[in-house]
């Protein structure tokens, strides 16, 4: 039975989402996780947690990409830009650390091999990937990224259908990890293509409730494959799609 405090935190998280106050949304979800024992979230609560941190981290990732794409600057301007980038990197590290601390607790309390555990393992890998793409001086981040994607992938293949949106989203992000973080482009293409082909072959079994999410991720897989396998884009700097 839902406690009054839990119901209030969920209500406030939904309200913060509607108001596009994602930093507040993170705080409400953080309080929810920390006030729950054992730390078990339902599907809506997991999605609220994911959305909250995704929007907060997304703005930092976009800011860093913009600064990285700046044209050649004068010495003084470059120094200012580098200082500004460090500030944003510190913000990104803090957001990722907060998310990873929560996910560690959720993984510890969700030991059953099920959809929830896969969700948390994937999300953990995602936040290590965000660190790896932005803080290139620390080589533990790519290692942790690969570790958690591998764990999530093995469990997803065991427990989820090839068309399940969580499994497809996991493969989408894992393939991006291979392409952008680990520089294993052939592996990225093989992983994405195998997942896309497997999902296509089972499309007639796709549940109606999952159809929109699954087919959208399949399209993103195909878009990435098109970009990655095009000889014209061999050295392309276009942004790839992840979830």
Secondary structure as a PSIPRED ss2 file (coil, helix, strand):
# PSIPRED VFORMAT (PSIPRED V4.0)

   1 X C   1.000  0.000  0.000
   2 X C   1.000  0.000  0.000
   3 X C   1.000  0.000  0.000
   4 X H   0.000  1.000  0.000
   5 X H   0.000  1.000  0.000
   6 X H   0.000  1.000  0.000
   7 X H   0.000  1.000  0.000
   8 X H   0.000  1.000  0.000
   9 X H   0.000  1.000  0.000
  10 X H   0.000  1.000  0.000
  11 X H   0.000  1.000  0.000
  12 X H   0.000  1.000  0.000
  13 X H   0.000  1.000  0.000
  14 X H   0.000  1.000  0.000
  15 X H   0.000  1.000  0.000
  16 X H   0.000  1.000  0.000
  17 X H   0.000  1.000  0.000
  18 X H   0.000  1.000  0.000
  19 X C   1.000  0.000  0.000
  20 X C   1.000  0.000  0.000
  21 X C   1.000  0.000  0.000
  22 X H   0.000  1.000  0.000
  23 X H   0.000  1.000  0.000
  24 X H   0.000  1.000  0.000
  25 X H   0.000  1.000  0.000
  26 X H   0.000  1.000  0.000
  27 X H   0.000  1.000  0.000
  28 X H   0.000  1.000  0.000
  29 X H   0.000  1.000  0.000
  30 X H   0.000  1.000  0.000
  31 X H   0.000  1.000  0.000
  32 X H   0.000  1.000  0.000
  33 X H   0.000  1.000  0.000
  34 X H   0.000  1.000  0.000
  35 X H   0.000  1.000  0.000
  36 X C   1.000  0.000  0.000
  37 X C   1.000  0.000  0.000
  38 X C   1.000  0.000  0.000
  39 X C   1.000  0.000  0.000
  40 X C   1.000  0.000  0.000
  41 X C   1.000  0.000  0.000
  42 X C   1.000  0.000  0.000
  43 X H   0.000  1.000  0.000
  44 X H   0.000  1.000  0.000
  45 X H   0.000  1.000  0.000
  46 X H   0.000  1.000  0.000
  47 X H   0.000  1.000  0.000
  48 X H   0.000  1.000  0.000
  49 X H   0.000  1.000  0.000
  50 X H   0.000  1.000  0.000
  51 X H   0.000  1.000  0.000
  52 X H   0.000  1.000  0.000
  53 X H   0.000  1.000  0.000
  54 X H   0.000  1.000  0.000
  55 X H   0.000  1.000  0.000
  56 X H   0.000  1.000  0.000
  57 X H   0.000  1.000  0.000
  58 X H   0.000  1.000  0.000
  59 X H   0.000  1.000  0.000
  60 X H   0.000  1.000  0.000
  61 X H   0.000  1.000  0.000
  62 X H   0.000  1.000  0.000
  63 X H   0.000  1.000  0.000
  64 X H   0.000  1.000  0.000
  65 X H   0.000  1.000  0.000
  66 X H   0.000  1.000  0.000
  67 X H   0.000  1.000  0.000
  68 X H   0.000  1.000  0.000
  69 X C   1.000  0.000  0.000
  70 X C   1.000  0.000  0.000
  71 X C   1.000  0.000  0.000
  72 X C   1.000  0.000  0.000
  73 X C   1.000  0.000  0.000
  74 X C   1.000  0.000  0.000
  75 X H   0.000  1.000  0.000
  76 X H   0.000  1.000  0.000
  77 X H   0.000  1.000  0.000
  78 X H   0.000  1.000  0.000
  79 X H   0.000  1.000  0.000
  80 X H   0.000  1.000  0.000
  81 X H   0.000  1.000  0.000
  82 X H   0.000  1.000  0.000
  83 X H   0.000  1.000  0.000
  84 X H   0.000  1.000  0.000
  85 X H   0.000  1.000  0.000
  86 X H   0.000  1.000  0.000
  87 X H   0.000  1.000  0.000
  88 X H   0.000  1.000  0.000
  89 X H   0.000  1.000  0.000
  90 X H   0.000  1.000  0.000
  91 X H   0.000  1.000  0.000
  92 X H   0.000  1.000  0.000
  93 X H   0.000  1.000  0.000
  94 X H   0.000  1.000  0.000
  95 X H   0.000  1.000  0.000
  96 X H   0.000  1.000  0.000
  97 X H   0.000  1.000  0.000
  98 X H   0.000  1.000  0.000
  99 X H   0.000  1.000  0.000
 100 X H   0.000  1.000  0.000
 101 X H   0.000  1.000  0.000
 102 X H   0.000  1.000  0.000
 103 X H   0.000  1.000  0.000
 104 X H   0.000  1.000  0.000
 105 X H   0.000  1.000  0.000
 106 X H   0.000  1.000  0.000
 107 X H   0.000  1.000  0.000
 108 X H   0.000  1.000  0.000
 109 X H   0.000  1.000  0.000
 110 X C   1.000  0.000  0.000
 111 X C   1.000  0.000  0.000
 112 X C   1.000  0.000  0.000
 113 X C   1.000  0.000  0.000
 114 X C   1.000  0.000  0.000
 115 X H   0.000  1.000  0.000
 116 X H   0.000  1.000  0.000
 117 X H   0.000  1.000  0.000
 118 X H   0.000  1.000  0.000
 119 X H   0.000  1.000  0.000
 120 X H   0.000  1.000  0.000
 121 X H   0.000  1.000  0.000
 122 X H   0.000  1.000  0.000
 123 X H   0.000  1.000  0.000
 124 X H   0.000  1.000  0.000
 125 X H   0.000  1.000  0.000
 126 X H   0.000  1.000  0.000
 127 X H   0.000  1.000  0.000
 128 X H   0.000  1.000  0.000
 129 X H   0.000  1.000  0.000
 130 X H   0.000  1.000  0.000
 131 X H   0.000  1.000  0.000
 132 X H   0.000  1.000  0.000
 133 X H   0.000  1.000  0.000
 134 X H   0.000  1.000  0.000
 135 X C   1.000  0.000  0.000
 136 X C   1.000  0.000  0.000
 137 X C   1.000  0.000  0.000
 138 X C   1.000  0.000  0.000
 139 X C   1.000  0.000  0.000
 140 X H   0.000  1.000  0.000
 141 X H   0.000  1.000  0.000
 142 X H   0.000  1.000  0.000
 143 X H   0.000  1.000  0.000
 144 X H   0.000  1.000  0.000
 145 X H   0.000  1.000  0.000
 146 X H   0.000  1.000  0.000
 147 X H   0.000  1.000  0.000
 148 X H   0.000  1.000  0.000
 149 X H   0.000  1.000  0.000
 150 X H   0.000  1.000  0.000
 151 X H   0.000  1.000  0.000
 152 X H   0.000  1.000  0.000
 153 X H   0.000  1.000  0.000
 154 X H   0.000  1.000  0.000
 155 X H   0.000  1.000  0.000
 156 X H   0.000  1.000  0.000
 157 X H   0.000  1.000  0.000
 158 X H   0.000  1.000  0.000
 159 X H   0.000  1.000  0.000
 160 X C   1.000  0.000  0.000
 161 X C   1.000  0.000  0.000
 162 X C   1.000  0.000  0.000
 163 X C   1.000  0.000  0.000
 164 X C   1.000  0.000  0.000
 165 X H   0.000  1.000  0.000
 166 X H   0.000  1.000  0.000
 167 X H   0.000  1.000  0.000
 168 X H   0.000  1.000  0.000
 169 X H   0.000  1.000  0.000
 170 X H   0.000  1.000  0.000
 171 X H   0.000  1.000  0.000
 172 X H   0.000  1.000  0.000
 173 X H   0.000  1.000  0.000
 174 X H   0.000  1.000  0.000
 175 X H   0.000  1.000  0.000
 176 X H   0.000  1.000  0.000
 177 X H   0.000  1.000  0.000
 178 X H   0.000  1.000  0.000
 179 X H   0.000  1.000  0.000
 180 X H   0.000  1.000  0.000
 181 X H   0.000  1.000  0.000
 182 X C   1.000  0.000  0.000
 183 X C   1.000  0.000  0.000
 184 X C   1.000  0.000  0.000
 185 X H   0.000  1.000  0.000
 186 X H   0.000  1.000  0.000
 187 X H   0.000  1.000  0.000
 188 X H   0.000  1.000  0.000
 189 X H   0.000  1.000  0.000
 190 X H   0.000  1.000  0.000
 191 X H   0.000  1.000  0.000
 192 X H   0.000  1.000  0.000
 193 X H   0.000  1.000  0.000
 194 X H   0.000  1.000  0.000
 195 X H   0.000  1.000  0.000
 196 X H   0.000  1.000  0.000
 197 X H   0.000  1.000  0.000
 198 X H   0.000  1.000  0.000
 199 X H   0.000  1.000  0.000
 200 X H   0.000  1.000  0.000
 201 X H   0.000  1.000  0.000
 202 X C   1.000  0.000  0.000
 203 X H   0.000  1.000  0.000
 204 X H   0.000  1.000  0.000
 205 X H   0.000  1.000  0.000
 206 X C   1.000  0.000  0.000
 207 X C   1.000  0.000  0.000
 208 X H   0.000  1.000  0.000
 209 X H   0.000  1.000  0.000
 210 X H   0.000  1.000  0.000
 211 X H   0.000  1.000  0.000
 212 X H   0.000  1.000  0.000
 213 X H   0.000  1.000  0.000
 214 X H   0.000  1.000  0.000
 215 X H   0.000  1.000  0.000
 216 X H   0.000  1.000  0.000
 217 X H   0.000  1.000  0.000
 218 X H   0.000  1.000  0.000
 219 X H   0.000  1.000  0.000
 220 X H   0.000  1.000  0.000
 221 X H   0.000  1.000  0.000
 222 X H   0.000  1.000  0.000
 223 X H   0.000  1.000  0.000
 224 X H   0.000  1.000  0.000
 225 X H   0.000  1.000  0.000
 226 X H   0.000  1.000  0.000
 227 X H   0.000  1.000  0.000
 228 X H   0.000  1.000  0.000
 229 X H   0.000  1.000  0.000
 230 X C   1.000  0.000  0.000
 231 X H   0.000  1.000  0.000
 232 X H   0.000  1.000  0.000
 233 X H   0.000  1.000  0.000
 234 X C   1.000  0.000  0.000
 235 X C   1.000  0.000  0.000
 236 X C   1.000  0.000  0.000
 237 X C   1.000  0.000  0.000
 238 X C   1.000  0.000  0.000
 239 X C   1.000  0.000  0.000
 240 X C   1.000  0.000  0.000
 241 X C   1.000  0.000  0.000
 242 X C   1.000  0.000  0.000
 243 X C   1.000  0.000  0.000
